[in-house]
């Protein structure tokens, strides 16, 4: 009994350490890489510099840390039929959440607008980072590791809540603490359910489509 309890606490500590790695890496990379990008080219938009110098790579460090501590990989996809059905359900739920987000917000999201308000070459890069690169890393870290590790000893409900709370904290720190965080929590809940049902490919797909929706709504 004591050994089981100690293992449960150990996994919580691993998750918190992984989350700390994410935050610290984000800040350190921004301090190191952002000045280098500025020296490299003053034509790079500020929002692109911020993404490239922090959130584009900080999750990788946290993922490496979690892998080294646990020696596990995110759950892969099951049968194709289950995968497609889960993605469809996830998209429908995400669309409903997206619709509620739009009707309860009387303004566009500044971050999304800044992503799109850049010269064409950097626009394509920003879209790639926000729609494909970012969701892939976030799903591997928050669903594949944070949710996956916690659920083994604490069950789905606790893992669901804790991983979703951890998911919204960086979005609040690097965005704004407002009603949008509530919807980010809902999105995280959907991604988590999709992951638990059909694995990492399904959750990445739904997450990517949500980010694409948000960008399109702010054009």
Secondary structure, 3 states (H helix, E strand, C coil): CHHHHHHHHHHHHHHHHHHHHHHHHHHHHHHHHHHHHHHHCCCCCHHHHHHHHHHCCHHHHHHHHHHHHHCCCCCCCCCHHHHHHHHHHHHHHHHHHHHHHHHHCCCCCHHHHHHHCCCHHHHHHHHHHHHHHHHHHHHHHHHHHHHHHHHHHHCHHHHHHHHHHHHHHHHHHCCCCCHHHHHHHHHHHHHHHHHHHHCHHHHHHHHHHHHHHHHHHCC
